Amino acid sequence: MYFIGNFQYLSDQQKQNEAERRHGLFSMVVQADTANAALEKFRERLVGFRQSSSLFDGHCAIYISQLLEFNQLPTDEAVLLNFRSYVGDPVLPFIACVVPTEQSNACTIHEWKQNHPTTEGRGDKLFLEFD
């Protein structure tokens, strides 16, 4: 079975300065025989990240919000996962890491400038637009 865990986290919440605190979302994927085995693999990997990277610095709380189980991965069409919609203008920048490892977290800073998303200060490429 394939399992995708969706998580939320809070770190450095003990800091007095709000700009030094972090919170965010991430997903993990693993192949395992049972949901409990998948959760244990997620736990082990997160402990590894805590010990060897700065992704979860300071006091950190990680919450699992969803566990998805698939007996096979789709081949005919893509499946939409983790769609979110927020009220208001996006204001604050956020840090994102795609497939981080202990050797390299490959984090990037994402912001909005004049209603256009940017990554590391460069405008993101429009993928698709609907009118």
N, CA, C and O of each residue as an XYZ file, in Angstrom:
524
protein
N       0.834     -1.172      0.000
C       0.000      0.000      0.000
C       0.885      1.244      0.000
O       2.010      1.230      0.500
N       0.350      2.310     -0.570
C       1.028      3.603     -0.562
C       0.279      4.517      0.397
O      -0.950      4.582      0.374
N       1.020      5.218      1.233
C       0.420      6.107      2.215
C       0.988      7.514      2.042
O       2.194      7.703      1.884
N       0.094      8.482      2.076
C       0.487      9.887      2.073
C      -0.030     10.495      3.364
O      -1.230     10.479      3.639
N       0.886     11.029      4.148
C       0.523     11.709      5.386
C       0.615     13.209      5.179
O       1.615     13.703      4.658
N      -0.405     13.929      5.575
C      -0.412     15.393      5.516
C      -0.302     15.914      6.945
O      -1.050     15.502      7.832
N       0.640     16.824      7.149
C       0.988     17.284      8.481
C       0.966     18.810      8.574
O       1.110     19.515      7.576
N       0.783     19.293      9.794
C       0.952     20.704     10.115
C       1.990     20.764     11.239
O       2.100     19.845     12.052
N       2.747     21.863     11.266
C       3.735     21.968     12.334
C       3.849     23.406     12.840
O       3.565     24.370     12.129
N       4.271     23.504     14.085
C       4.602     24.767     14.737
C       5.999     24.604     15.310
O       6.273     23.618     15.994
N       6.893     25.561     15.040
C       8.224     25.482     15.644
C       8.668     26.858     16.107
O       8.188     27.882     15.620
N       9.590     26.862     17.054
C      10.115     28.087     17.654
C       8.997     28.964     18.231
O       9.108     30.190     18.226
N       7.946     28.355     18.716
C       6.831     29.125     19.249
C       7.187     29.822     20.564
O       6.455     30.701     21.018
N       8.312     29.432     21.176
C       8.745     30.070     22.410
C       9.373     31.435     22.146
O       9.570     32.202     23.088
N       9.692     31.762     20.897
C      10.346     33.033     20.556
C       9.397     34.195     20.828
O       8.195     34.096     20.584
N       9.943     35.286     21.332
C       9.139     36.478     21.608
C       8.771     37.213     20.324
O       7.681     37.772     20.213
N       9.683     37.209     19.357
C       9.469     37.905     18.098
C       8.688     36.998     17.139
O       9.146     35.907     16.797
N       7.525     37.449     16.717
C       6.667     36.644     15.855
C       7.363     36.246     14.554
O       7.117     35.161     14.027
N       8.230     37.116     14.036
C       8.915     36.830     12.773
C       9.884     35.660     12.890
O      10.305     35.108     11.874
N      10.246     35.271     14.112
C      11.166     34.140     14.304
C      10.429     32.813     14.473
O      11.056     31.753     14.459
N       9.122     32.860     14.629
C       8.330     31.639     14.774
C       7.990     31.092     13.397
O       7.913     31.848     12.429
N       7.787     29.791     13.305
C       7.459     29.160     12.028
C       6.235     28.286     12.207
O       5.998     27.735     13.283
N       5.466     28.166     11.146
C       4.402     27.177     11.081
C       4.212     26.834      9.616
O       4.545     27.629      8.736
N       3.689     25.675      9.359
C       3.514     25.298      7.967
C       2.893     23.933      7.804
O       2.401     23.314      8.747
N       2.938     23.494      6.564
C       2.338     22.239      6.150
C       3.366     21.433      5.382
O       4.245     22.005      4.737
N       3.271     20.128      5.441
C       4.096     19.274      4.594
C       3.413     17.924      4.445
O       2.528     17.569      5.223
N       3.835     17.188      3.447
C       3.327     15.842      3.194
C       4.491     14.880      3.149
O       5.619     15.260      2.837
N       4.206     13.634      3.465
C       5.191     12.566      3.365
C       4.519     11.389      2.667
O       3.312     11.186      2.800
N       5.302     10.621      1.929
C       4.770      9.451      1.236
C       5.674      8.259      1.521
O       6.893      8.400      1.623
N       5.064      7.086      1.647
C       5.827      5.860      1.914
C       5.002      4.661      1.452
O       3.774      4.713      1.392
N       5.702      3.598      1.134
C       5.050      2.326      0.854
C       5.205      1.456      2.090
O       6.311      1.285      2.602
N       4.097      0.909      2.567
C       4.122      0.082      3.778
C       2.968     -0.908      3.731
O       2.030     -0.754      2.948
N       3.052     -1.926      4.582
C       2.007     -2.948      4.607
C       0.744     -2.487      5.320
O      -0.360     -2.890      4.951
N       0.900     -1.632      6.355
C      -0.247     -1.187      7.142
C      -0.131      0.299      7.438
O       0.933      0.898      7.282
N      -1.239      0.882      7.866
C      -1.239      2.297      8.261
C      -0.305      2.509      9.457
O       0.421      3.503      9.501
N      -0.317      1.592     10.422
C       0.568      1.729     11.584
C       2.035      1.683     11.178
O       2.849      2.429     11.721
N       2.380      0.821     10.234
C       3.764      0.749      9.758
C       4.142      2.043      9.039
O       5.264      2.526      9.186
N       3.223      2.599      8.271
C       3.483      3.872      7.586
C       3.705      4.986      8.602
O       4.632      5.782      8.457
N       2.868      5.049      9.620
C       3.013      6.077     10.651
C       4.354      5.952     11.367
O       4.986      6.960     11.682
N       4.789      4.724     11.626
C       6.080      4.524     12.276
C       7.224      4.992     11.372
O       8.186      5.591     11.853
N       7.127      4.724     10.069
C       8.156      5.188      9.131
C       8.176      6.713      9.055
O       9.243      7.320      8.969
N       6.996      7.329      9.086
C       6.931      8.797      9.109
C       7.624      9.324     10.368
O       8.428     10.255     10.302
N       7.304      8.721     11.511
C       7.868      9.145     12.795
C       9.395      9.036     12.771
O      10.091      9.967     13.175
N       9.912      7.903     12.298
C      11.362      7.707     12.232
C      12.021      8.760     11.341
O      13.075      9.293     11.685
N      11.414      9.055     10.217
C      11.986     10.024      9.287
C      11.977     11.424      9.880
O      12.928     12.183      9.691
N      10.920     11.771     10.589
C      10.839     13.091     11.216
C      11.875     13.237     12.326
O      12.470     14.304     12.481
N      12.093     12.188     13.088
C      13.136     12.214     14.117
C      14.493     12.431     13.450
O      15.321     13.185     13.962
N      14.724     11.775     12.315
C      15.964     11.967     11.573
C      16.143     13.406     11.121
O      17.235     13.962     11.237
N      15.077     14.017     10.606
C      15.150     15.422     10.209
C      15.448     16.323     11.396
O      16.244     17.255     11.285
N      14.827     16.057     12.507
C      15.041     16.873     13.708
C      16.501     16.828     14.146
O      17.059     17.844     14.562
N      17.111     15.667     14.055
C      18.481     15.489     14.515
C      19.520     16.020     13.533
O      20.627     16.370     13.941
N      19.184     16.087     12.247
C      20.222     16.380     11.261
C      19.973     17.619     10.403
O      20.785     17.926      9.530
N      18.864     18.344     10.628
C      18.588     19.523      9.814
C      17.961     20.604     10.689
O      17.694     20.386     11.870
N      17.736     21.752     10.104
C      17.119     22.860     10.848
C      15.646     23.037     10.506
O      15.057     24.064     10.843
N      15.044     22.056      9.844
C      13.646     22.209      9.439
C      12.703     22.359     10.633
O      11.718     23.091     10.539
N      12.974     21.698     11.729
C      12.065     21.706     12.875
C      12.788     22.220     14.119
O      12.789     21.558     15.157
N      13.402     23.401     14.015
C      14.177     23.986     15.106
C      13.326     24.317     16.327
O      12.107     24.469     16.246
N      14.014     24.424     17.460
C      13.381     24.878     18.693
C      12.271     23.952     19.151
O      12.217     22.778     18.787
N      11.390     24.515     19.959
C      10.216     23.748     20.374
C       9.369     23.523     19.137
O       9.057     24.479     18.426
N       8.991     22.293     18.863
C       8.269     21.979     17.631
C       7.170     20.972     17.920
O       7.388     19.977     18.612
N       6.001     21.237     17.389
C       4.870     20.315     17.485
C       4.423     19.972     16.072
O       4.212     20.863     15.249
N       4.280     18.686     15.791
C       3.867     18.210     14.480
C       2.547     17.471     14.650
O       2.416     16.600     15.510
N       1.577     17.828     13.823
C       0.239     17.246     13.884
C      -0.053     16.551     12.562
O       0.206     17.111     11.496
N      -0.592     15.336     12.621
C      -1.021     14.691     11.388
C      -2.479     15.072     11.159
O      -3.322     14.893     12.038
N      -2.763     15.588      9.993
C      -4.122     16.028      9.702
C      -4.854     15.053      8.798
O      -6.083     15.069      8.725
N      -4.093     14.197      8.102
C      -4.750     13.289      7.173
C      -3.794     12.159      6.823
O      -2.591     12.375      6.680
N      -4.332     10.961      6.687
C      -3.564      9.823      6.209
C      -4.340      9.213      5.051
O      -5.443      8.698      5.229
N      -3.750      9.277      3.868
C      -4.380      8.729      2.667
C      -3.742      7.389      2.346
O      -2.527      7.228      2.463
N      -4.562      6.427      1.940
C      -4.066      5.097      1.618
C      -4.492      4.736      0.202
O      -5.661      4.867     -0.159
N      -3.535      4.283     -0.593
C      -3.803      3.861     -1.967
C      -3.241      2.456     -2.150
O      -2.133      2.158     -1.703
N      -4.014      1.596     -2.810
C      -3.466      0.276     -3.106
C      -2.707      0.291     -4.426
O      -1.945     -0.632     -4.714
N      -2.909      1.328     -5.227
C      -2.124      1.539     -6.439
C      -2.122      3.026     -6.754
O      -3.002      3.764     -6.310
N      -1.151      3.453     -7.504
C      -1.086      4.853     -7.897
C      -1.789      5.023     -9.229
O      -1.734      4.130    -10.075
N      -2.452      6.157     -9.430
C      -3.197      6.362    -10.675
C      -2.251      6.420    -11.882
O      -1.154      6.972    -11.805
N      -2.702      5.842    -12.985
C      -1.905      5.869    -14.209
C      -2.627      6.569    -15.351
O      -1.974      7.073    -16.264
N      -3.956      6.614    -15.327
C      -4.721      7.203    -16.427
C      -4.956      8.695    -16.278
O      -5.063      9.414    -17.271
N      -5.037      9.162    -15.033
C      -5.231     10.592    -14.807
C      -4.667     10.971    -13.449
O      -4.586     10.149    -12.536
N      -4.281     12.234    -13.338
C      -3.719     12.730    -12.082
C      -4.823     12.887    -11.044
O      -5.979     13.134    -11.386
N      -4.459     12.744     -9.787
C      -5.385     12.922     -8.672
C      -5.026     14.235     -7.981
O      -3.857     14.487     -7.692
N      -6.021     15.066     -7.718
C      -5.815     16.337     -7.029
C      -5.759     16.074     -5.534
O      -6.660     15.454     -4.969
N      -4.692     16.552     -4.896
C      -4.512     16.388     -3.455
C      -4.231     17.738     -2.816
O      -3.629     18.610     -3.443
N      -4.656     17.914     -1.591
C      -4.282     19.051     -0.743
C      -4.639     20.407     -1.321
O      -3.854     21.348     -1.205
N      -5.790     20.529     -1.934
C      -6.262     21.829     -2.392
C      -6.662     22.650     -1.173
O      -7.370     22.151     -0.298
N      -6.220     23.895     -1.104
C      -6.563     24.795     -0.001
C      -6.951     26.137     -0.568
O      -6.437     26.553     -1.606
N      -7.846     26.807      0.102
C      -8.274     28.132     -0.315
C      -8.300     29.026      0.909
O      -8.889     28.665      1.928
N      -7.663     30.198      0.821
C      -7.577     31.120      1.945
C      -8.262     32.426      1.584
O      -8.243     32.836      0.423
N      -8.858     33.072      2.549
C      -9.504     34.368      2.357
C      -8.451     35.465      2.394
O      -7.499     35.390      3.170
N      -8.617     36.472      1.566
C      -7.750     37.650      1.618
C      -6.536     37.540      0.720
O      -6.272     36.505      0.109
N      -5.810     38.637      0.661
C      -4.601     38.696     -0.148
C      -3.473     37.941      0.528
O      -3.330     37.996      1.749
N      -2.669     37.235     -0.260
C      -1.485     36.610      0.333
C      -0.467     37.696      0.656
O      -0.058     38.451     -0.225
N      -0.064     37.773      1.905
C       0.808     38.860      2.328
C       2.181     38.349      2.738
O       3.202     38.815      2.233
N       2.200     37.407      3.638
C       3.468     36.994      4.237
C       4.209     35.992      3.365
O       3.592     35.103      2.778
N       5.523     36.129      3.278
C       6.311     35.125      2.560
C       6.338     33.823      3.348
O       6.102     33.803      4.556
N       6.632     32.736      2.641
C       6.778     31.457      3.322
C       7.946     30.694      2.713
O       8.355     30.953      1.581
N       8.467     29.765      3.474
C       9.583     28.937      3.042
C       9.028     27.568      2.677
O       8.208     27.007      3.403
N       9.484     27.033      1.542
C       9.054     25.707      1.112
C      10.272     24.878      0.750
O      11.254     25.390      0.213
N      10.191     23.593      1.052
C      11.271     22.664      0.723
C      10.660     21.483     -0.017
O       9.750     20.832      0.498
N      11.146     21.202     -1.209
C      10.641     20.093     -1.993
C      11.574     18.907     -1.804
O      12.760     18.989     -2.123
N      11.053     17.824     -1.296
C      11.788     16.592     -1.026
C      13.104     16.872     -0.293
O      14.178     16.542     -0.796
N      13.018     17.487      0.906
C      14.249     17.761      1.649
C      14.894     16.480      2.176
O      14.216     15.491      2.456
N      16.201     16.524      2.301
C      16.953     15.417      2.891
C      17.877     15.993      3.954
O      17.984     17.211      4.097
N      18.542     15.123      4.694
C      19.474     15.586      5.700
C      20.671     16.296      5.067
O      21.258     17.182      5.688
N      21.041     15.919      3.842
C      22.193     16.500      3.168
C      21.874     17.882      2.589
O      22.744     18.752      2.553
N      20.649     18.085      2.141
C      20.266     19.352      1.521
C      18.772     19.559      1.692
O      17.966     18.724      1.281
N      18.407     20.693      2.309
C      16.973     20.918      2.477
C      16.366     21.611      1.265
O      15.146     21.600      1.105
N      17.187     22.215      0.405
C      16.731     22.826     -0.847
C      15.524     23.741     -0.625
O      14.596     23.752     -1.434
N      15.535     24.496      0.454
C      14.420     25.384      0.759
C      14.454     26.632     -0.108
O      15.525     27.115     -0.475
N      13.287     27.144     -0.428
C      13.161     28.372     -1.200
C      12.169     29.294     -0.506
O      11.287     28.839      0.222
N      12.320     30.588     -0.739
C      11.420     31.593     -0.163
C      10.402     31.988     -1.216
O      10.754     32.326     -2.346
N       9.132     31.940     -0.829
C       8.024     32.268     -1.733
C       7.314     33.516     -1.212
O       7.008     33.619     -0.024
N       7.058     34.457     -2.113
C       6.367     35.690     -1.767
C       5.392     36.054     -2.889
O       5.364     35.420     -3.944
N       4.608     37.076     -2.635
C       3.731     37.637     -3.659
C       4.166     39.071     -3.910
O       4.303     39.855     -2.971
N       4.382     39.415     -5.173
C       4.723     40.784     -5.554
C       3.786     41.216     -6.663
O       3.774     40.618     -7.738
N       3.008     42.241     -6.412
C       2.023     42.752     -7.367
C       1.128     41.635     -7.897
O       0.957     41.478     -9.106
N       0.567     40.871     -6.981
C      -0.350     39.769     -7.303
C       0.260     38.704     -8.193
O      -0.451     38.046     -8.953
N       1.563     38.529     -8.106
C       2.238     37.479     -8.866
C       3.160     36.718     -7.897
O       3.959     37.339     -7.196
N       3.055     35.385     -7.851
C       3.920     34.638     -6.940
C       5.368     34.654     -7.415
O       5.649     34.606     -8.612
N       6.271     34.723     -6.454
C       7.695     34.679     -6.760
C       8.366     33.612     -5.909
O       7.927     33.323     -4.795
N       9.422     33.036     -6.437
C      10.258     32.089     -5.723
C      11.682     32.616     -5.775
O      12.250     32.802     -6.851
N      12.248     32.855     -4.600
C      13.598     33.410     -4.515
C      13.715     34.701     -5.330
O      14.750     34.962     -5.943
N      12.649     35.503     -5.331
C      12.670     36.797     -6.004
C      12.374     36.748     -7.492
O      12.250     37.799     -8.121
N      12.258     35.569     -8.072
C      11.952     35.438     -9.498
C      10.478     35.094     -9.666
O       9.933     34.278     -8.922
N       9.838     35.720    -10.645
C       8.434     35.450    -10.899
C       8.213     33.995    -11.280
O       8.931     33.448    -12.117
N       7.211     33.368    -10.661
C       6.889     31.981    -10.996
C       6.232     31.919    -12.374
O       5.527     32.845    -12.775
N       6.466     30.834    -13.086
C       5.931     30.650    -14.436
C       4.476     30.242    -14.346
O       4.120     29.321    -13.612
N       3.636     30.938    -15.102
C       2.215     30.582    -15.157
C       2.076     29.218    -15.799
O       2.593     28.990    -16.893
N       1.380     28.305    -15.130
C       1.209     26.949    -15.632
C      -0.090     26.812    -16.412
O      -0.130     26.170    -17.462
N      -1.152     27.419    -15.891
C      -2.471     27.298    -16.495
C      -3.315     28.426    -15.967
O      -3.181     28.809    -14.805
N      -4.186     28.968    -16.800
C      -5.052     30.064    -16.350
C      -6.456     29.846    -16.885
O      -6.634     29.451    -18.037
N      -7.449     30.101    -16.053
C      -8.852     29.982    -16.439
C      -9.499     31.350    -16.350
O      -9.231     32.103    -15.414
N     -10.336     31.678    -17.301
C     -11.116     32.924    -17.248
C     -12.566     32.633    -17.022
O     -13.377     33.557    -16.949
